[in-house]
Amino acid sequence: MKNKSGISAGMLKWLAVLLMVVDHMGAGLMEAYAMNAWGGSPLGSIFLGRWDELLGVDRILRAVGRPAFPIFCFLLVEGFVHTRDVRKYAFRLGIFALISEIPFDLALRITPFYWEHQNVFFTLLIGLLAIWFMKRFDNRLWARAAGLFAGAGLAELFGTDYGAFGVALIVMLYLLRDKRLLQCVLGAICCAWETTAPLAFLMIWFYNGKRGRQPKWFFYWFYPVHLLLYALIGSYILPAVFL
């Protein structure tokens, strides 16, 4: 579905990145560091009298950032449909899943190795493999079911970000890729458990089918770099400023 007006894939990706930055500010700086790492420290005592304010700010940041993941799932499906080489696409996701894991753990778990929860690149990779499997077998019913359940099970087994839900959302968006209205309606319903996440599909509705300007490697590198930056700010910069 291509229109002259509307939002290109590049614009959607920039929007998703901006929302993700806000979301991780809440999940990282507010939750991981302010509420956990600083909780019993001298720095934590500075904020103790404003705990309710911290919680309020965190809720706002997380609410603003919730639409990011559905947009990334939609763009993954678009990338899969239009890529010339799925193997290279999967390889890139896999490489950056590995590169991002330590920054992800540092930013959100305050440790370099946290085995119970893996970053979102793993979820996107498993979702990509699931829909690739379906396509290779002509999207037959058994292939759809096998791709969905195997992908969802693998995501839960490895504890990837958004888990089985993330893979199921990718599969649904892929199966409805030619039915934009139904894709947006069902996508919004599926994401309704996260209050603001359905807003992603308002933006997706205006997608014009065009690629737009996209720096090829920037978006891959941005994910681990911004997480590492949050970890450094939470561990070293803020304590130095307030203590």
C-alpha positions as CSV (number, residue, x, y, z in Angstrom):
1,M,0.0,0.0,0.0
2,K,1.9,3.1,-1.3
3,N,0.6,6.6,-1.0
4,K,2.4,9.9,-1.8
5,S,1.4,11.3,1.6
6,G,1.7,9.6,4.9
7,I,4.6,8.3,7.0
8,S,7.5,6.5,5.5
9,A,9.3,3.5,7.1
10,G,12.2,5.8,7.9
11,M,10.0,8.3,9.8
12,L,8.3,5.4,11.6
13,K,11.7,4.1,12.7
14,W,12.8,7.5,14.0
15,L,9.6,7.8,15.9
16,A,10.1,4.4,17.4
17,V,13.7,5.2,18.4
18,L,12.6,8.4,20.1
19,L,9.9,6.5,22.0
20,M,12.3,3.7,23.0
21,V,14.7,6.3,24.4
22,V,12.0,7.7,26.6
23,D,10.9,4.2,27.6
24,H,14.4,3.1,28.6
25,M,14.9,6.3,30.5
26,G,12.1,5.0,32.8
27,A,13.1,1.4,32.8
28,G,16.8,2.2,33.2
29,L,17.5,5.4,35.1
30,M,14.3,5.5,37.0
31,E,13.6,1.9,37.8
32,A,16.9,0.1,37.7
33,Y,19.0,2.8,39.3
34,A,16.9,5.4,41.2
35,M,14.6,2.7,42.7
36,N,16.9,-0.2,43.0
37,A,20.6,0.6,42.9
38,W,20.2,3.9,44.8
39,G,17.5,2.7,47.1
40,G,19.6,2.0,50.2
41,S,22.4,4.3,49.4
42,P,23.2,7.9,50.4
43,L,22.0,8.9,46.9
44,G,18.8,7.1,47.5
45,S,18.1,9.1,50.7
46,I,18.3,12.3,48.7
47,F,15.3,11.2,46.6
48,L,13.5,9.3,49.4
49,G,11.3,12.3,50.2
50,R,10.2,12.5,46.6
51,W,9.5,8.8,46.0
52,D,6.0,9.4,44.9
53,E,7.2,12.0,42.4
54,L,9.8,9.5,41.1
55,L,7.1,6.8,40.6
56,G,4.9,9.3,38.8
57,V,7.7,10.4,36.4
58,D,8.5,6.7,35.8
59,R,4.9,5.9,34.9
60,I,4.8,8.8,32.4
61,L,8.1,7.8,30.8
62,R,7.0,4.2,30.4
63,A,3.6,5.2,29.1
64,V,5.2,7.4,26.4
65,G,7.5,4.7,25.3
66,R,5.1,1.8,25.1
67,P,4.2,2.3,21.4
68,A,7.8,1.7,20.3
69,F,7.8,-2.1,20.3
70,P,4.7,-2.6,18.1
71,I,6.2,-0.2,15.6
72,F,9.5,-2.1,15.5
73,C,7.6,-5.4,15.0
74,F,5.7,-3.8,12.1
75,L,8.9,-2.5,10.5
76,L,10.5,-6.0,10.9
77,V,7.7,-7.5,8.9
78,E,8.1,-4.8,6.2
79,G,11.8,-5.4,6.2
80,F,11.2,-9.1,5.8
81,V,8.8,-8.6,2.9
82,H,11.1,-6.3,1.0
83,T,14.6,-7.6,1.8
84,R,16.6,-9.2,-0.9
85,D,18.4,-11.5,1.5
86,V,16.7,-12.8,4.6
87,R,19.8,-14.6,5.7
88,K,21.8,-11.4,5.9
89,Y,18.9,-9.7,7.7
90,A,18.7,-12.5,10.3
91,F,22.5,-12.5,10.6
92,R,22.5,-8.7,11.4
93,L,19.8,-9.2,14.0
94,G,21.7,-12.0,15.6
95,I,25.0,-10.2,15.7
96,F,23.5,-7.1,17.3
97,A,21.5,-9.3,19.7
98,L,24.8,-10.5,21.1
99,I,26.4,-7.1,21.0
100,S,23.5,-5.5,22.9
101,E,23.1,-8.1,25.7
102,I,25.7,-6.7,28.1
103,P,24.6,-3.1,27.6
104,F,21.0,-4.3,28.1
105,D,21.8,-6.1,31.3
106,L,23.9,-3.2,32.6
107,A,21.2,-0.6,31.9
108,L,18.2,-2.5,33.1
109,R,19.6,-5.1,35.6
110,I,22.7,-3.3,36.9
111,T,24.9,-6.3,36.1
112,P,26.8,-7.4,33.0
113,F,25.2,-10.8,32.9
114,Y,21.6,-11.5,33.7
115,W,20.6,-14.8,32.2
116,E,16.8,-14.7,32.8
117,H,16.0,-11.8,30.5
118,Q,17.4,-11.2,27.0
119,N,17.2,-8.0,24.9
120,V,14.6,-7.3,22.2
121,F,16.9,-8.1,19.3
122,F,16.5,-11.8,20.2
123,T,12.7,-11.4,20.1
124,L,12.9,-9.7,16.7
125,L,15.3,-12.4,15.4
126,I,13.0,-15.3,16.6
127,G,10.0,-13.5,15.1
128,L,11.9,-13.2,11.8
129,L,12.8,-16.8,11.8
130,A,9.2,-17.8,12.5
131,I,7.7,-15.9,9.5
132,W,10.6,-17.0,7.3
133,F,9.7,-20.6,8.1
134,M,6.1,-19.9,7.2
135,K,7.0,-18.3,3.9
136,R,9.3,-21.2,2.9
137,F,6.4,-23.6,3.3
138,D,3.9,-21.4,1.4
139,N,2.2,-20.2,4.5
140,R,0.3,-23.4,4.9
141,L,-1.8,-23.8,8.0
142,W,0.6,-26.3,9.6
143,A,3.5,-24.1,8.9
144,R,1.8,-21.1,10.4
145,A,1.0,-23.0,13.6
146,A,4.5,-24.5,13.8
147,G,6.2,-21.2,13.2
148,L,4.0,-19.5,15.8
149,F,4.3,-22.1,18.6
150,A,8.0,-22.9,18.0
151,G,8.9,-19.2,17.9
152,A,6.7,-18.3,21.0
153,G,8.1,-21.3,22.9
154,L,11.7,-20.4,22.0
155,A,11.2,-16.8,23.1
156,E,9.8,-17.9,26.5
157,L,12.6,-20.5,26.9
158,F,15.3,-17.9,26.5
159,G,13.3,-15.1,28.3
160,T,13.5,-12.6,25.5
161,D,12.0,-9.1,25.9
162,Y,8.2,-9.4,25.4
163,G,8.6,-13.2,25.1
164,A,5.9,-15.2,23.4
165,F,3.7,-12.1,23.0
166,G,6.3,-10.4,20.9
167,V,6.7,-13.3,18.5
168,A,2.9,-13.7,18.3
169,L,2.5,-10.0,17.4
170,I,5.1,-10.3,14.7
171,V,3.4,-13.4,13.2
172,M,0.0,-11.7,13.3
173,L,1.3,-8.5,11.6
174,Y,2.9,-10.7,8.9
175,L,-0.2,-12.7,8.2
176,L,-2.3,-9.5,7.9
177,R,0.3,-7.6,6.0
178,D,-2.1,-7.1,3.0
179,K,-5.0,-6.0,5.2
180,R,-3.9,-2.8,6.9
181,L,-7.2,-2.0,8.6
182,L,-7.5,-5.4,10.2
183,Q,-3.8,-5.4,10.9
184,C,-4.1,-2.2,12.9
185,V,-7.4,-3.0,14.7
186,L,-6.2,-6.5,15.8
187,G,-2.8,-5.2,16.6
188,A,-4.2,-2.4,18.8
189,I,-6.5,-5.0,20.6
190,C,-3.5,-7.3,21.2
191,C,-1.5,-4.5,22.7
192,A,-4.3,-3.1,24.8
193,W,-2.9,-4.6,28.0
194,E,-0.2,-1.9,27.8
195,T,-2.3,1.2,28.0
196,T,-0.6,3.4,25.4
197,A,0.8,0.7,23.1
198,P,-2.2,0.7,20.8
199,L,-1.3,4.3,19.8
200,A,1.5,2.7,17.7
201,F,-1.2,1.5,15.2
202,L,-2.5,5.0,14.7
203,M,1.0,5.8,13.3
204,I,1.2,2.6,11.4
205,W,-2.2,3.3,9.8
206,F,-0.6,6.3,8.1
207,Y,2.4,4.3,6.7
208,N,2.7,5.1,3.0
209,G,4.6,2.0,2.0
210,K,7.8,4.0,1.2
211,R,11.2,3.2,2.7
212,G,12.3,6.8,3.3
213,R,15.7,7.8,4.4
214,Q,17.3,5.4,6.7
215,P,21.0,5.3,7.7
216,K,21.7,1.6,7.3
217,W,23.8,0.9,10.4
218,F,22.7,3.7,12.7
219,F,19.6,2.0,14.1
220,Y,21.4,-1.2,14.8
221,W,24.2,0.5,16.7
222,F,21.9,3.0,18.5
223,Y,20.2,0.3,20.6
224,P,23.3,-1.0,22.5
225,V,25.0,2.4,22.6
226,H,22.1,4.2,24.2
227,L,21.7,1.4,26.7
228,L,25.4,1.6,27.6
229,L,25.1,5.4,28.0
230,Y,22.2,5.0,30.4
231,A,24.2,2.4,32.4
232,L,27.2,4.8,32.6
233,I,24.9,7.7,33.6
234,G,23.2,5.7,36.3
235,S,26.4,4.1,37.7
236,Y,28.9,7.0,37.6
237,I,27.5,10.4,36.4
238,L,24.4,10.9,38.6
239,P,26.1,9.7,41.8
240,A,29.0,12.1,41.1
241,V,26.6,15.0,40.5
242,F,24.4,14.4,43.6
243,L,26.9,13.2,46.1
